[in-house]
Amino acid sequence: MNLRQTTSSRALSAPGFFRDENGAVTVDWVVLTAAVVGLAIAAYGSMEKATRVLAQSTAETISGQNSGDPVPTEPPPSEPQHSGGDPIEPEPAPEPEPEPQPAQASPSEP
């Protein structure tokens, strides 16, 4: 009997099938690859929203550069929120302080 006939006849019987170690490394690689793919999908799911926001921000910046508009270097100032009624008036600018006058000499008596 040659090796091929021995292997195939052993693989056909149930005890021989479970004792046969051919293909065990392949199964290990399949399991490890599935684990890596699962971790990659989980990582993508946790970063998906942040990457969408970053991509949108980048697209807006690039489109601003293409149109010749200046790119903002800082976010616009936030306006105070109020519940309605009269509009909020801006506070007046403080008036500058007067400069001190030099001291005048008193007239001397003769």
Biopython code that builds the backbone (N, CA, C, O; Angstrom):
import numpy as np
from Bio.PDB.StructureBuilder import StructureBuilder

atoms = [
    (1, "MET", "N", (0.830, -1.166, 0.000)),
    (1, "MET", "CA", (0.000, 0.000, 0.000)),
    (1, "MET", "C", (0.884, 1.244, 0.000)),
    (1, "MET", "O", (1.877, 1.318, 0.725)),
    (2, "ASN", "N", (0.512, 2.201, -0.812)),
    (2, "ASN", "CA", (1.327, 3.414, -0.820)),
    (2, "ASN", "C", (0.745, 4.435, 0.166)),
    (2, "ASN", "O", (-0.299, 4.196, 0.772)),
    (3, "LEU", "N", (1.419, 5.556, 0.318)),
    (3, "LEU", "CA", (1.055, 6.568, 1.316)),
    (3, "LEU", "C", (-0.292, 7.204, 0.994)),
    (3, "LEU", "O", (-1.078, 7.479, 1.901)),
    (4, "ARG", "N", (-0.562, 7.434, -0.262)),
    (4, "ARG", "CA", (-1.817, 8.063, -0.655)),
    (4, "ARG", "C", (-3.012, 7.176, -0.284)),
    (4, "ARG", "O", (-4.019, 7.679, 0.214)),
    (5, "GLN", "N", (-2.915, 5.909, -0.513)),
    (5, "GLN", "CA", (-4.017, 5.010, -0.179)),
    (5, "GLN", "C", (-4.215, 4.927, 1.330)),
    (5, "GLN", "O", (-5.349, 4.849, 1.805)),
    (6, "THR", "N", (-3.132, 4.944, 2.078)),
    (6, "THR", "CA", (-3.224, 4.876, 3.534)),
    (6, "THR", "C", (-3.904, 6.133, 4.076)),
    (6, "THR", "O", (-4.771, 6.041, 4.946)),
    (7, "THR", "N", (-3.523, 7.291, 3.576)),
    (7, "THR", "CA", (-4.093, 8.551, 4.045)),
    (7, "THR", "C", (-5.568, 8.640, 3.709)),
    (7, "THR", "O", (-6.371, 9.041, 4.552)),
    (8, "SER", "N", (-5.931, 8.279, 2.510)),
    (8, "SER", "CA", (-7.333, 8.408, 2.117)),
    (8, "SER", "C", (-8.215, 7.403, 2.861)),
    (8, "SER", "O", (-9.352, 7.724, 3.205)),
    (9, "SER", "N", (-7.708, 6.190, 3.117)),
    (9, "SER", "CA", (-8.524, 5.229, 3.842)),
    (9, "SER", "C", (-8.661, 5.626, 5.312)),
    (9, "SER", "O", (-9.693, 5.362, 5.929)),
    (10, "ARG", "N", (-7.621, 6.261, 5.880)),
    (10, "ARG", "CA", (-7.688, 6.706, 7.271)),
    (10, "ARG", "C", (-8.634, 7.900, 7.397)),
    (10, "ARG", "O", (-9.321, 8.044, 8.409)),
    (11, "ALA", "N", (-8.672, 8.757, 6.373)),
    (11, "ALA", "CA", (-9.528, 9.939, 6.424)),
    (11, "ALA", "C", (-10.993, 9.556, 6.303)),
    (11, "ALA", "O", (-11.861, 10.303, 6.755)),
    (12, "LEU", "N", (-11.284, 8.420, 5.711)),
    (12, "LEU", "CA", (-12.674, 8.020, 5.540)),
    (12, "LEU", "C", (-13.287, 7.515, 6.845)),
    (12, "LEU", "O", (-14.501, 7.608, 7.024)),
    (13, "SER", "N", (-12.487, 6.993, 7.741)),
    (13, "SER", "CA", (-13.029, 6.512, 9.010)),
    (13, "SER", "C", (-13.074, 7.668, 10.007)),
    (13, "SER", "O", (-12.207, 8.540, 9.972)),
    (14, "ALA", "N", (-14.054, 7.691, 10.882)),
    (14, "ALA", "CA", (-14.223, 8.790, 11.825)),
    (14, "ALA", "C", (-13.029, 8.941, 12.769)),
    (14, "ALA", "O", (-12.537, 10.059, 12.916)),
    (15, "PRO", "N", (-12.535, 7.887, 13.415)),
    (15, "PRO", "CA", (-11.378, 8.074, 14.296)),
    (15, "PRO", "C", (-10.149, 8.553, 13.515)),
    (15, "PRO", "O", (-9.374, 9.369, 14.014)),
    (16, "GLY", "N", (-9.975, 8.053, 12.314)),
    (16, "GLY", "CA", (-8.837, 8.487, 11.504)),
    (16, "GLY", "C", (-8.962, 9.950, 11.101)),
    (16, "GLY", "O", (-7.963, 10.667, 11.028)),
    (17, "PHE", "N", (-10.181, 10.391, 10.840)),
    (17, "PHE", "CA", (-10.405, 11.784, 10.451)),
    (17, "PHE", "C", (-10.028, 12.735, 11.576)),
    (17, "PHE", "O", (-9.399, 13.764, 11.330)),
    (18, "PHE", "N", (-10.402, 12.407, 12.801)),
    (18, "PHE", "CA", (-10.117, 13.300, 13.919)),
    (18, "PHE", "C", (-8.657, 13.254, 14.352)),
    (18, "PHE", "O", (-8.176, 14.196, 14.982)),
    (19, "ARG", "N", (-7.944, 12.180, 14.028)),
    (19, "ARG", "CA", (-6.526, 12.102, 14.368)),
    (19, "ARG", "C", (-5.649, 12.740, 13.298)),
    (19, "ARG", "O", (-4.494, 13.075, 13.564)),
    (20, "ASP", "N", (-6.179, 12.909, 12.102)),
    (20, "ASP", "CA", (-5.394, 13.467, 10.999)),
    (20, "ASP", "C", (-5.138, 14.957, 11.252)),
    (20, "ASP", "O", (-6.080, 15.712, 11.496)),
    (21, "GLU", "N", (-3.873, 15.384, 11.195)),
    (21, "GLU", "CA", (-3.515, 16.765, 11.471)),
    (21, "GLU", "C", (-3.270, 17.573, 10.211)),
    (21, "GLU", "O", (-2.886, 18.739, 10.309)),
    (22, "ASN", "N", (-3.474, 17.014, 9.050)),
    (22, "ASN", "CA", (-3.312, 17.771, 7.810)),
    (22, "ASN", "C", (-4.383, 18.856, 7.748)),
    (22, "ASN", "O", (-5.567, 18.575, 7.935)),
    (23, "GLY", "N", (-3.972, 20.076, 7.489)),
    (23, "GLY", "CA", (-4.917, 21.190, 7.385)),
    (23, "GLY", "C", (-5.100, 21.956, 8.671)),
    (23, "GLY", "O", (-5.818, 22.956, 8.677)),
    (24, "ALA", "N", (-4.482, 21.536, 9.766)),
    (24, "ALA", "CA", (-4.652, 22.241, 11.039)),
    (24, "ALA", "C", (-4.074, 23.651, 10.962)),
    (24, "ALA", "O", (-4.640, 24.582, 11.537)),
    (25, "VAL", "N", (-2.970, 23.817, 10.269)),
    (25, "VAL", "CA", (-2.353, 25.145, 10.131)),
    (25, "VAL", "C", (-3.263, 26.053, 9.314)),
    (25, "VAL", "O", (-3.384, 27.245, 9.598)),
    (26, "THR", "N", (-3.899, 25.481, 8.299)),
    (26, "THR", "CA", (-4.832, 26.268, 7.484)),
    (26, "THR", "C", (-5.994, 26.762, 8.328)),
    (26, "THR", "O", (-6.407, 27.916, 8.204)),
    (27, "VAL", "N", (-6.515, 25.915, 9.169)),
    (27, "VAL", "CA", (-7.616, 26.321, 10.055)),
    (27, "VAL", "C", (-7.147, 27.422, 10.998)),
    (27, "VAL", "O", (-7.889, 28.373, 11.240)),
    (28, "ASP", "N", (-5.940, 27.319, 11.532)),
    (28, "ASP", "CA", (-5.404, 28.363, 12.407)),
    (28, "ASP", "C", (-5.351, 29.706, 11.682)),
    (28, "ASP", "O", (-5.754, 30.729, 12.234)),
    (29, "TRP", "N", (-4.852, 29.699, 10.445)),
    (29, "TRP", "CA", (-4.748, 30.935, 9.674)),
    (29, "TRP", "C", (-6.125, 31.507, 9.346)),
    (29, "TRP", "O", (-6.299, 32.726, 9.348)),
    (30, "VAL", "N", (-7.078, 30.674, 9.073)),
    (30, "VAL", "CA", (-8.439, 31.147, 8.797)),
    (30, "VAL", "C", (-9.023, 31.810, 10.039)),
    (30, "VAL", "O", (-9.641, 32.871, 9.940)),
    (31, "VAL", "N", (-8.837, 31.205, 11.194)),
    (31, "VAL", "CA", (-9.357, 31.771, 12.440)),
    (31, "VAL", "C", (-8.661, 33.096, 12.759)),
    (31, "VAL", "O", (-9.321, 34.067, 13.127)),
    (32, "LEU", "N", (-7.348, 33.142, 12.623)),
    (32, "LEU", "CA", (-6.618, 34.384, 12.894)),
    (32, "LEU", "C", (-7.009, 35.490, 11.920)),
    (32, "LEU", "O", (-7.169, 36.643, 12.321)),
    (33, "THR", "N", (-7.161, 35.150, 10.656)),
    (33, "THR", "CA", (-7.556, 36.153, 9.666)),
    (33, "THR", "C", (-8.959, 36.680, 9.965)),
    (33, "THR", "O", (-9.212, 37.878, 9.838)),
    (34, "ALA", "N", (-9.854, 35.807, 10.352)),
    (34, "ALA", "CA", (-11.208, 36.235, 10.702)),
    (34, "ALA", "C", (-11.178, 37.167, 11.919)),
    (34, "ALA", "O", (-11.932, 38.139, 11.975)),
    (35, "ALA", "N", (-10.325, 36.877, 12.875)),
    (35, "ALA", "CA", (-10.207, 37.735, 14.060)),
    (35, "ALA", "C", (-9.681, 39.116, 13.679)),
    (35, "ALA", "O", (-10.181, 40.126, 14.176)),
    (36, "VAL", "N", (-8.689, 39.169, 12.813)),
    (36, "VAL", "CA", (-8.125, 40.456, 12.383)),
    (36, "VAL", "C", (-9.170, 41.263, 11.618)),
    (36, "VAL", "O", (-9.295, 42.470, 11.830)),
    (37, "VAL", "N", (-9.915, 40.613, 10.736)),
    (37, "VAL", "CA", (-10.961, 41.304, 9.983)),
    (37, "VAL", "C", (-12.041, 41.812, 10.941)),
    (37, "VAL", "O", (-12.536, 42.926, 10.775)),
    (38, "GLY", "N", (-12.405, 41.021, 11.926)),
    (38, "GLY", "CA", (-13.395, 41.452, 12.917)),
    (38, "GLY", "C", (-12.929, 42.664, 13.703)),
    (38, "GLY", "O", (-13.710, 43.586, 13.939)),
    (39, "LEU", "N", (-11.667, 42.675, 14.111)),
    (39, "LEU", "CA", (-11.130, 43.834, 14.823)),
    (39, "LEU", "C", (-11.087, 45.066, 13.938)),
    (39, "LEU", "O", (-11.353, 46.173, 14.408)),
    (40, "ALA", "N", (-10.758, 44.894, 12.668)),
    (40, "ALA", "CA", (-10.728, 46.024, 11.742)),
    (40, "ALA", "C", (-12.123, 46.622, 11.566)),
    (40, "ALA", "O", (-12.277, 47.842, 11.524)),
    (41, "ILE", "N", (-13.125, 45.774, 11.464)),
    (41, "ILE", "CA", (-14.500, 46.264, 11.325)),
    (41, "ILE", "C", (-14.924, 46.999, 12.596)),
    (41, "ILE", "O", (-15.576, 48.040, 12.514)),
    (42, "ALA", "N", (-14.568, 46.480, 13.750)),
    (42, "ALA", "CA", (-14.912, 47.146, 15.013)),
    (42, "ALA", "C", (-14.209, 48.499, 15.128)),
    (42, "ALA", "O", (-14.814, 49.473, 15.577)),
    (43, "ALA", "N", (-12.951, 48.567, 14.730)),
    (43, "ALA", "CA", (-12.214, 49.832, 14.787)),
    (43, "ALA", "C", (-12.821, 50.849, 13.832)),
    (43, "ALA", "O", (-12.945, 52.024, 14.177)),
    (44, "TYR", "N", (-13.198, 50.414, 12.639)),
    (44, "TYR", "CA", (-13.814, 51.321, 11.681)),
    (44, "TYR", "C", (-15.145, 51.846, 12.224)),
    (44, "TYR", "O", (-15.458, 53.028, 12.079)),
    (45, "GLY", "N", (-15.907, 50.983, 12.836)),
    (45, "GLY", "CA", (-17.189, 51.404, 13.385)),
    (45, "GLY", "C", (-17.045, 52.459, 14.461)),
    (45, "GLY", "O", (-17.886, 53.351, 14.570)),
    (46, "SER", "N", (-16.000, 52.373, 15.253)),
    (46, "SER", "CA", (-15.817, 53.353, 16.327)),
    (46, "SER", "C", (-15.248, 54.671, 15.814)),
    (46, "SER", "O", (-15.397, 55.697, 16.478)),
    (47, "MET", "N", (-14.598, 54.670, 14.648)),
    (47, "MET", "CA", (-13.999, 55.895, 14.112)),
    (47, "MET", "C", (-14.778, 56.495, 12.947)),
    (47, "MET", "O", (-14.365, 57.519, 12.404)),
    (48, "GLU", "N", (-15.873, 55.897, 12.555)),
    (48, "GLU", "CA", (-16.581, 56.308, 11.346)),
    (48, "GLU", "C", (-17.070, 57.753, 11.414)),
    (48, "GLU", "O", (-16.863, 58.509, 10.464)),
    (49, "LYS", "N", (-17.708, 58.154, 12.504)),
    (49, "LYS", "CA", (-18.263, 59.498, 12.594)),
    (49, "LYS", "C", (-17.155, 60.554, 12.574)),
    (49, "LYS", "O", (-17.277, 61.572, 11.892)),
    (50, "ALA", "N", (-16.090, 60.314, 13.314)),
    (50, "ALA", "CA", (-14.998, 61.283, 13.360)),
    (50, "ALA", "C", (-14.353, 61.456, 11.991)),
    (50, "ALA", "O", (-13.987, 62.569, 11.613)),
    (51, "THR", "N", (-14.212, 60.372, 11.251)),
    (51, "THR", "CA", (-13.600, 60.491, 9.932)),
    (51, "THR", "C", (-14.528, 61.201, 8.957)),
    (51, "THR", "O", (-14.058, 61.911, 8.068)),
    (52, "ARG", "N", (-15.837, 61.022, 9.105)),
    (52, "ARG", "CA", (-16.773, 61.746, 8.236)),
    (52, "ARG", "C", (-16.703, 63.246, 8.501)),
    (52, "ARG", "O", (-16.704, 64.040, 7.560)),
    (53, "VAL", "N", (-16.642, 63.644, 9.776)),
    (53, "VAL", "CA", (-16.550, 65.059, 10.122)),
    (53, "VAL", "C", (-15.240, 65.646, 9.600)),
    (53, "VAL", "O", (-15.229, 66.749, 9.052)),
    (54, "LEU", "N", (-14.158, 64.929, 9.765)),
    (54, "LEU", "CA", (-12.866, 65.405, 9.287)),
    (54, "LEU", "C", (-12.854, 65.524, 7.764)),
    (54, "LEU", "O", (-12.309, 66.487, 7.225)),
    (55, "ALA", "N", (-13.442, 64.569, 7.075)),
    (55, "ALA", "CA", (-13.507, 64.620, 5.616)),
    (55, "ALA", "C", (-14.340, 65.804, 5.152)),
    (55, "ALA", "O", (-13.971, 66.466, 4.182)),
    (56, "GLN", "N", (-15.445, 66.087, 5.815)),
    (56, "GLN", "CA", (-16.287, 67.230, 5.454)),
    (56, "GLN", "C", (-15.537, 68.536, 5.665)),
    (56, "GLN", "O", (-15.583, 69.427, 4.818)),
    (57, "SER", "N", (-14.846, 68.649, 6.794)),
    (57, "SER", "CA", (-14.075, 69.855, 7.085)),
    (57, "SER", "C", (-12.966, 70.061, 6.055)),
    (57, "SER", "O", (-12.724, 71.182, 5.606)),
    (58, "THR", "N", (-12.303, 68.979, 5.690)),
    (58, "THR", "CA", (-11.244, 69.064, 4.686)),
    (58, "THR", "C", (-11.815, 69.472, 3.336)),
    (58, "THR", "O", (-11.210, 70.280, 2.630)),
    (59, "ALA", "N", (-12.972, 68.928, 2.965)),
    (59, "ALA", "CA", (-13.598, 69.278, 1.693)),
    (59, "ALA", "C", (-13.976, 70.757, 1.660)),
    (59, "ALA", "O", (-13.799, 71.415, 0.635)),
    (60, "GLU", "N", (-14.495, 71.287, 2.768)),
    (60, "GLU", "CA", (-14.844, 72.703, 2.819)),
    (60, "GLU", "C", (-13.603, 73.586, 2.708)),
    (60, "GLU", "O", (-13.628, 74.614, 2.031)),
    (61, "THR", "N", (-12.528, 73.189, 3.365)),
    (61, "THR", "CA", (-11.294, 73.965, 3.287)),
    (61, "THR", "C", (-10.742, 73.967, 1.869)),
    (61, "THR", "O", (-10.326, 75.010, 1.363)),
    (62, "ILE", "N", (-10.737, 72.809, 1.228)),
    (62, "ILE", "CA", (-10.214, 72.716, -0.133)),
    (62, "ILE", "C", (-11.086, 73.512, -1.091)),
    (62, "ILE", "O", (-10.558, 74.207, -1.959)),
    (63, "SER", "N", (-12.403, 73.431, -0.959)),
    (63, "SER", "CA", (-13.271, 74.177, -1.863)),
    (63, "SER", "C", (-13.105, 75.674, -1.648)),
    (63, "SER", "O", (-13.243, 76.447, -2.596)),
    (64, "GLY", "N", (-12.814, 76.095, -0.429)),
    (64, "GLY", "CA", (-12.557, 77.510, -0.170)),
    (64, "GLY", "C", (-11.279, 77.978, -0.831)),
    (64, "GLY", "O", (-11.206, 79.117, -1.291)),
    (65, "GLN", "N", (-10.280, 77.135, -0.888)),
    (65, "GLN", "CA", (-9.023, 77.500, -1.533)),
    (65, "GLN", "C", (-9.184, 77.566, -3.039)),
    (65, "GLN", "O", (-8.580, 78.424, -3.682)),
    (66, "ASN", "N", (-9.980, 76.685, -3.617)),
    (66, "ASN", "CA", (-10.161, 76.676, -5.062)),
    (66, "ASN", "C", (-10.936, 77.890, -5.540)),
    (66, "ASN", "O", (-10.694, 78.363, -6.650)),
    (67, "SER", "N", (-11.854, 78.409, -4.747)),
    (67, "SER", "CA", (-12.670, 79.528, -5.182)),
    (67, "SER", "C", (-12.000, 80.872, -4.936)),
    (67, "SER", "O", (-12.527, 81.903, -5.352)),
    (68, "GLY", "N", (-10.876, 80.882, -4.286)),
    (68, "GLY", "CA", (-10.172, 82.124, -4.019)),
    (68, "GLY", "C", (-10.598, 82.785, -2.724)),
    (68, "GLY", "O", (-10.037, 83.817, -2.353)),
    (69, "ASP", "N", (-11.567, 82.226, -2.028)),
    (69, "ASP", "CA", (-11.992, 82.784, -0.747)),
    (69, "ASP", "C", (-10.905, 82.548, 0.291)),
    (69, "ASP", "O", (-10.234, 81.517, 0.256)),
    (70, "PRO", "N", (-10.721, 83.494, 1.218)),
    (70, "PRO", "CA", (-9.712, 83.239, 2.255)),
    (70, "PRO", "C", (-10.166, 82.116, 3.178)),
    (70, "PRO", "O", (-11.352, 81.971, 3.473)),
    (71, "VAL", "N", (-9.222, 81.346, 3.614)),
    (71, "VAL", "CA", (-9.504, 80.245, 4.526)),
    (71, "VAL", "C", (-9.483, 80.790, 5.943)),
    (71, "VAL", "O", (-8.494, 81.403, 6.343)),
    (72, "PRO", "N", (-10.551, 80.584, 6.719)),
    (72, "PRO", "CA", (-10.554, 81.103, 8.087)),
    (72, "PRO", "C", (-9.491, 80.413, 8.928)),
    (72, "PRO", "O", (-9.331, 79.194, 8.884)),
    (73, "THR", "N", (-8.767, 81.224, 9.697)),
    (73, "THR", "CA", (-7.724, 80.647, 10.539)),
    (73, "THR", "C", (-8.240, 80.322, 11.925)),
    (73, "THR", "O", (-7.630, 79.527, 12.640)),
    (74, "GLU", "N", (-9.355, 80.925, 12.316)),
    (74, "GLU", "CA", (-9.945, 80.620, 13.613)),
    (74, "GLU", "C", (-11.454, 80.603, 13.456)),
    (74, "GLU", "O", (-11.989, 81.220, 12.535)),
    (75, "PRO", "N", (-12.133, 79.917, 14.326)),
    (75, "PRO", "CA", (-13.586, 79.841, 14.193)),
    (75, "PRO", "C", (-14.224, 81.208, 14.407)),
    (75, "PRO", "O", (-13.662, 82.037, 15.121)),
    (76, "PRO", "N", (-15.389, 81.464, 13.802)),
    (76, "PRO", "CA", (-16.042, 82.755, 14.002)),
    (76, "PRO", "C", (-16.459, 82.921, 15.454)),
    (76, "PRO", "O", (-16.754, 81.938, 16.134)),
    (77, "PRO", "N", (-16.484, 84.162, 15.932)),
    (77, "PRO", "CA", (-16.866, 84.363, 17.337)),
    (77, "PRO", "C", (-18.315, 83.956, 17.544)),
    (77, "PRO", "O", (-19.175, 84.185, 16.693)),
    (78, "SER", "N", (-18.558, 83.357, 18.676)),
    (78, "SER", "CA", (-19.925, 82.930, 18.962)),
    (78, "SER", "C", (-20.713, 84.125, 19.476)),
    (78, "SER", "O", (-20.208, 84.935, 20.254)),
    (79, "GLU", "N", (-21.945, 84.218, 19.030)),
    (79, "GLU", "CA", (-22.793, 85.318, 19.461)),
    (79, "GLU", "C", (-23.539, 84.896, 20.723)),
    (79, "GLU", "O", (-23.896, 83.728, 20.878)),
    (80, "PRO", "N", (-23.774, 85.849, 21.625)),
    (80, "PRO", "CA", (-24.488, 85.494, 22.857)),
    (80, "PRO", "C", (-25.906, 85.041, 22.529)),
    (80, "PRO", "O", (-26.571, 85.599, 21.656)),
    (81, "GLN", "N", (-26.342, 84.035, 23.236)),
    (81, "GLN", "CA", (-27.688, 83.499, 23.034)),
    (81, "GLN", "C", (-28.642, 84.185, 24.002)),
    (81, "GLN", "O", (-28.315, 84.396, 25.169)),
    (82, "HIS", "N", (-29.818, 84.529, 23.505)),
    (82, "HIS", "CA", (-30.836, 85.075, 24.393)),
    (82, "HIS", "C", (-32.181, 84.481, 24.016)),
    (82, "HIS", "O", (-32.346, 83.906, 22.940)),
    (83, "SER", "N", (-33.139, 84.630, 24.921)),
    (83, "SER", "CA", (-34.423, 83.964, 24.746)),
    (83, "SER", "C", (-35.410, 84.778, 23.929)),
    (83, "SER", "O", (-36.549, 84.338, 23.773)),
    (84, "GLY", "N", (-35.059, 85.899, 23.415)),
    (84, "GLY", "CA", (-35.963, 86.714, 22.615)),
    (84, "GLY", "C", (-36.136, 88.076, 23.256)),
    (84, "GLY", "O", (-35.397, 88.446, 24.168)),
    (85, "GLY", "N", (-37.121, 88.821, 22.767)),
    (85, "GLY", "CA", (-37.333, 90.150, 23.312)),
    (85, "GLY", "C", (-36.422, 91.145, 22.632)),
    (85, "GLY", "O", (-36.147, 91.040, 21.436)),
    (86, "ASP", "N", (-35.953, 92.118, 23.404)),
    (86, "ASP", "CA", (-35.087, 93.147, 22.835)),
    (86, "ASP", "C", (-33.752, 92.557, 22.429)),
    (86, "ASP", "O", (-33.224, 91.682, 23.115)),
    (87, "PRO", "N", (-33.197, 93.028, 21.315)),
    (87, "PRO", "CA", (-31.878, 92.515, 20.922)),
    (87, "PRO", "C", (-30.816, 92.949, 21.929)),
    (87, "PRO", "O", (-30.944, 93.984, 22.583)),
    (88, "ILE", "N", (-29.802, 92.167, 22.037)),
    (88, "ILE", "CA", (-28.713, 92.467, 22.969)),
    (88, "ILE", "C", (-27.848, 93.559, 22.367)),
    (88, "ILE", "O", (-27.341, 93.428, 21.253)),
    (89, "GLU", "N", (-27.689, 94.633, 23.119)),
    (89, "GLU", "CA", (-26.859, 95.738, 22.666)),
    (89, "GLU", "C", (-25.409, 95.467, 23.052)),
    (89, "GLU", "O", (-25.143, 94.982, 24.152)),
    (90, "PRO", "N", (-24.463, 95.778, 22.157)),
    (90, "PRO", "CA", (-23.062, 95.584, 22.537)),
    (90, "PRO", "C", (-22.660, 96.608, 23.599)),
    (90, "PRO", "O", (-23.178, 97.724, 23.634)),
    (91, "GLU", "N", (-21.750, 96.214, 24.441)),
    (91, "GLU", "CA", (-21.279, 97.117, 25.484)),
    (91, "GLU", "C", (-20.460, 98.229, 24.843)),
    (91, "GLU", "O", (-19.689, 97.980, 23.916)),
    (92, "PRO", "N", (-20.628, 99.478, 25.340)),
    (92, "PRO", "CA", (-19.833, 100.570, 24.754)),
    (92, "PRO", "C", (-18.363, 100.404, 25.123)),
    (92, "PRO", "O", (-18.011, 99.852, 26.165)),
    (93, "ALA", "N", (-17.528, 100.902, 24.228)),
    (93, "ALA", "CA", (-16.081, 100.824, 24.471)),
    (93, "ALA", "C", (-15.721, 101.750, 25.619)),
    (93, "ALA", "O", (-16.288, 102.838, 25.722)),
    (94, "PRO", "N", (-14.792, 101.350, 26.489)),
    (94, "PRO", "CA", (-14.405, 102.244, 27.595)),
    (94, "PRO", "C", (-13.696, 103.488, 27.047)),
    (94, "PRO", "O", (-12.958, 103.430, 26.064)),
    (95, "GLU", "N", (-13.954, 104.628, 27.732)),
    (95, "GLU", "CA", (-13.319, 105.869, 27.297)),
    (95, "GLU", "C", (-11.871, 105.881, 27.764)),
    (95, "GLU", "O", (-11.548, 105.390, 28.846)),
    (96, "PRO", "N", (-11.001, 106.455, 26.927)),
    (96, "PRO", "CA", (-9.589, 106.487, 27.331)),
    (96, "PRO", "C", (-9.384, 107.399, 28.536)),
    (96, "PRO", "O", (-10.072, 108.408, 28.694)),
    (97, "GLU", "N", (-8.445, 107.033, 29.366)),
    (97, "GLU", "CA", (-8.139, 107.841, 30.548)),
    (97, "GLU", "C", (-7.365, 109.090, 30.120)),
    (97, "GLU", "O", (-6.515, 109.024, 29.233)),
    (98, "PRO", "N", (-7.667, 110.240, 30.761)),
    (98, "PRO", "CA", (-6.926, 111.458, 30.383)),
    (98, "PRO", "C", (-5.470, 111.350, 30.837)),
    (98, "PRO", "O", (-5.152, 110.758, 31.868)),
    (99, "GLU", "N", (-4.612, 111.942, 30.027)),
    (99, "GLU", "CA", (-3.188, 111.918, 30.377)),
    (99, "GLU", "C", (-2.943, 112.877, 31.540)),
    (99, "GLU", "O", (-3.562, 113.939, 31.602)),
    (100, "PRO", "N", (-2.059, 112.522, 32.452)),
    (100, "PRO", "CA", (-1.794, 113.429, 33.586)),
    (100, "PRO", "C", (-1.082, 114.701, 33.093)),
    (100, "PRO", "O", (-0.207, 114.655, 32.229)),
    (101, "GLN", "N", (-1.498, 115.841, 33.682)),
    (101, "GLN", "CA", (-0.898, 117.134, 33.332)),
    (101, "GLN", "C", (0.358, 117.349, 34.180)),
    (101, "GLN", "O", (0.395, 116.980, 35.354)),
    (102, "PRO", "N", (1.378, 117.944, 33.579)),
    (102, "PRO", "CA", (2.590, 118.188, 34.385)),
    (102, "PRO", "C", (2.288, 119.233, 35.469)),
    (102, "PRO", "O", (1.490, 120.145, 35.252)),
    (103, "ALA", "N", (2.910, 119.099, 36.595)),
    (103, "ALA", "CA", (2.683, 120.003, 37.719)),
    (103, "ALA", "C", (3.205, 121.398, 37.362)),
    (103, "ALA", "O", (4.306, 121.541, 36.830)),
    (104, "GLN", "N", (2.389, 122.440, 37.667)),
    (104, "GLN", "CA", (2.808, 123.823, 37.383)),
    (104, "GLN", "C", (3.472, 124.427, 38.619)),
    (104, "GLN", "O", (3.041, 124.197, 39.749)),
    (105, "ALA", "N", (4.480, 125.168, 38.391)),
    (105, "ALA", "CA", (5.161, 125.821, 39.494)),
    (105, "ALA", "C", (4.320, 126.972, 40.035)),
    (105, "ALA", "O", (3.758, 127.741, 39.256)),
    (106, "SER", "N", (4.226, 127.102, 41.359)),
    (106, "SER", "CA", (3.444, 128.205, 41.932)),
    (106, "SER", "C", (4.255, 129.497, 41.816)),
    (106, "SER", "O", (5.483, 129.484, 41.897)),
    (107, "PRO", "N", (3.549, 130.601, 41.627)),
    (107, "PRO", "CA", (4.293, 131.894, 41.510)),
    (107, "PRO", "C", (5.030, 132.209, 42.830)),
    (107, "PRO", "O", (4.478, 132.068, 43.922)),
    (108, "SER", "N", (6.210, 132.610, 42.694)),
    (108, "SER", "CA", (6.999, 132.923, 43.905)),
    (108, "SER", "C", (6.690, 134.341, 44.374)),
    (108, "SER", "O", (6.423, 135.227, 43.562)),
    (109, "GLU", "N", (6.726, 134.542, 45.646)),
    (109, "GLU", "CA", (6.416, 135.835, 46.221)),
    (109, "GLU", "C", (7.682, 136.686, 46.252)),
    (109, "GLU", "O", (8.765, 136.173, 46.534)),
    (110, "PRO", "N", (7.549, 138.031, 45.955)),
    (110, "PRO", "CA", (8.755, 138.899, 45.997)),
    (110, "PRO", "C", (9.171, 139.317, 47.366)),
    (110, "PRO", "O", (10.157, 140.038, 47.518)),
]
sb = StructureBuilder()
sb.init_structure("model")
sb.init_model(0)
sb.init_chain("A")
sb.init_seg("    ")
for serial, (resi, resn, name, xyz) in enumerate(atoms, 1):
    if name == "N":
        sb.init_residue(resn, " ", resi, " ")
    sb.init_atom(name, np.array(xyz, "f"), 0.0, 1.0, " ", f" {name:<3s}", serial, name[0])
structure = sb.get_structure()
